[in-house]
Amino acid sequence: MKYHLVSGGCGFVGRNVAKYLYRTTQDTIIIVDDLSVGTNPSEWIAVEDTFGTNQANRTEGNIEYWGEGDRVVFWKGDFRRFLLHALEKPSWLKDTFGVTRFSDVFHFAAIVGGRAKIDGDPMMVALDLAIDAEFFFWAVRHKPERVMYPSSSAAYPVDLQKETDHIALSESDIDFDHGRLGQPDMTYGWSKLTGEYLARIAAAHYDLSVTCIRPFSGYGEDQDLSYPVPAIAARAAGKETPFEVWGTGKQGRDFVHIEDCIECMLFAMDHIKDGSAINIGSGKVTSFLEIIDIFTDFAGYKPPIKTLLDKPVGVHARYANMDYVFNELGWKPRIGLVEGMRRVYDQAVRNLEKK
Ligand SMILES: NC(=O)c1ccc[n+]([C@@H]2O[C@H](COP(=O)([O-])OP(=O)(O)OC[C@H]3O[C@@H](n4cnc5c(N)ncnc54)[C@H](O)[C@@H]3O)[C@@H](O)[C@H]2O)c1
């Protein structure tokens, strides 16, 4: 029997990974989340019907058991407390979950939020430094078979993403080996850059198999409305007029659907063990005005645009150079922009009908 651990497993990426592992393996998946942002399994399990029920099989203290054979175990609480228990009492994982050694560990517990959080409460986001440090401290002692650390495109130097001067960001634009690191995006980017550094140390000094990824703008049907894609879709479904956009709307991102993200992440874990990172993106930049255009096309109307120039917008253009992943590793996304946005829009319409 294999056991996988998904920290932040009730968040956007984490719950999609948990569902994927449940569907594609017979393994036990242990989810840890404090629900500060994430949603209780009863909500997403019921929505997706992955486990065929919206009731936990049983609950013991802060632990819920879900799915056939209790294969999904949800430990509700702060991941740092979970790690502390595991460090203080070596038999705790075995006594509580029957785990001697985890197979794959996905570390998604983090304070993320959209642009409003990154710029609005940077010291809260900086707590990710503490979560990541405690995570790697535990991981090099527990020695799971493999570790996934999600870095972010926010780790890239912001001076490569300016309006007047931007490039498609390549993995080598962060170069730990030669000490060429730029200024990442706020405390969020710094924590991700530091997390990557810890991942490399864990691999080189403790022989841990670690894979890092730098997802660009992941989006999907069940993403929180604090993120632009589902928020714009919901407003288009409600036929907002005039249509508000943060900043000029000319700022652009590289959008990648969550299903592609997960596929690429698992693919990367089979190929990368030394803590180095790969991009996950489409290689294309799309402005927020273009995203609004796509959604209002779906909704069948063309509203005037109202720019909200006092809102935080972040860097001007953030998009991936996917040459290494496409050509050397041989992975490509399957879900095109319009198809992915259509899925999000259809979900937004369903949500509106439920209200
Ligand atoms: N979504 C993307 O496009 C994207 C892009 C780049 C990187 N990432 C990275 O992927 C990871 C997951 O992102 P997400 O989009 O799913 O974010 P999310 O906010 O939806 O998920 C994070 C989860 O962690 C939980 N959490 C936070 N602090 C915790 C703690 N101390 N203990 C236990 N649980 C805690 C939250 O409740 C939430 O469920 C993050 O590290 C993020 O930086 C995501």
The ligand as a MOL file (V3000), in Angstrom:
LIG
                    3D

  0  0  0     0  0            999 V3000
M  V30 BEGIN CTAB
M  V30 COUNTS 44 48 0 0 0
M  V30 BEGIN ATOM
M  V30 1 N -2.6870 28.2710 -8.8740 0
M  V30 2 C -1.6500 28.6380 -9.5880 0
M  V30 3 O -1.7430 29.0250 -10.7400 0
M  V30 4 C -0.2630 28.5830 -9.0030 0
M  V30 5 C 0.7740 29.1420 -9.7340 0
M  V30 6 C 2.0450 29.0930 -9.2110 0
M  V30 7 C 2.2850 28.4700 -8.0050 0
M  V30 8 N 1.2530 27.9320 -7.3150 0 CHG=1
M  V30 9 C 1.5560 27.3230 -6.0130 0
M  V30 10 O 0.8040 26.1450 -5.8020 0
M  V30 11 C 0.4530 26.0390 -4.4160 0
M  V30 12 C -1.0540 25.9050 -4.2760 0
M  V30 13 O -1.6870 27.0380 -4.8450 0
M  V30 14 P -3.2600 27.1730 -4.9540 0
M  V30 15 O -3.5380 27.9950 -6.1410 0
M  V30 16 O -3.8680 25.8350 -4.8380 0 CHG=-1
M  V30 17 O -3.5650 28.0520 -3.6530 0
M  V30 18 P -4.7820 27.8820 -2.6190 0
M  V30 19 O -4.7760 29.0980 -1.7570 0
M  V30 20 O -6.0300 27.5480 -3.3500 0
M  V30 21 O -4.3320 26.6210 -1.7690 0
M  V30 22 C -3.4790 26.6770 -0.6610 0
M  V30 23 C -4.0990 25.8330 0.4370 0
M  V30 24 O -3.2250 25.8130 1.5690 0
M  V30 25 C -4.0300 25.9350 2.7430 0
M  V30 26 N -3.1430 26.4560 3.7810 0
M  V30 27 C -2.5650 27.6800 3.8580 0
M  V30 28 N -1.7630 27.7570 4.9400 0
M  V30 29 C -1.8410 26.5370 5.5570 0
M  V30 30 C -1.2540 25.9880 6.7200 0
M  V30 31 N -0.3920 26.6880 7.4790 0
M  V30 32 N -1.5680 24.7240 7.0600 0
M  V30 33 C -2.4310 23.9890 6.3140 0
M  V30 34 N -3.0090 24.4580 5.1930 0
M  V30 35 C -2.7200 25.7230 4.8270 0
M  V30 36 C -5.1780 26.8390 2.3670 0
M  V30 37 O -6.3160 26.6650 3.1840 0
M  V30 38 C -5.4490 26.3960 0.9270 0
M  V30 39 O -6.4010 25.3530 0.8960 0
M  V30 40 C 1.0110 27.2850 -3.7380 0
M  V30 41 O 2.2720 26.9990 -3.1830 0
M  V30 42 C 1.1750 28.2540 -4.8780 0
M  V30 43 O 2.1660 29.2000 -4.6220 0
M  V30 44 C -0.0190 27.9740 -7.7820 0
M  V30 END ATOM
M  V30 BEGIN BOND
M  V30 1 1 1 2
M  V30 2 2 2 3
M  V30 3 1 2 4
M  V30 4 1 4 5
M  V30 5 2 4 44
M  V30 6 2 5 6
M  V30 7 1 6 7
M  V30 8 2 7 8
M  V30 9 1 8 9
M  V30 10 1 8 44
M  V30 11 1 9 10
M  V30 12 1 9 42
M  V30 13 1 10 11
M  V30 14 1 11 12
M  V30 15 1 11 40
M  V30 16 1 12 13
M  V30 17 1 13 14
M  V30 18 2 14 15
M  V30 19 1 14 16
M  V30 20 1 14 17
M  V30 21 1 17 18
M  V30 22 2 18 19
M  V30 23 1 18 20
M  V30 24 1 18 21
M  V30 25 1 21 22
M  V30 26 1 22 23
M  V30 27 1 23 24
M  V30 28 1 23 38
M  V30 29 1 24 25
M  V30 30 1 25 26
M  V30 31 1 25 36
M  V30 32 1 26 27
M  V30 33 1 26 35
M  V30 34 2 27 28
M  V30 35 1 28 29
M  V30 36 1 29 30
M  V30 37 2 29 35
M  V30 38 1 30 31
M  V30 39 2 30 32
M  V30 40 1 32 33
M  V30 41 2 33 34
M  V30 42 1 34 35
M  V30 43 1 36 37
M  V30 44 1 36 38
M  V30 45 1 38 39
M  V30 46 1 40 41
M  V30 47 1 40 42
M  V30 48 1 42 43
M  V30 END BOND
M  V30 END CTAB
M  END
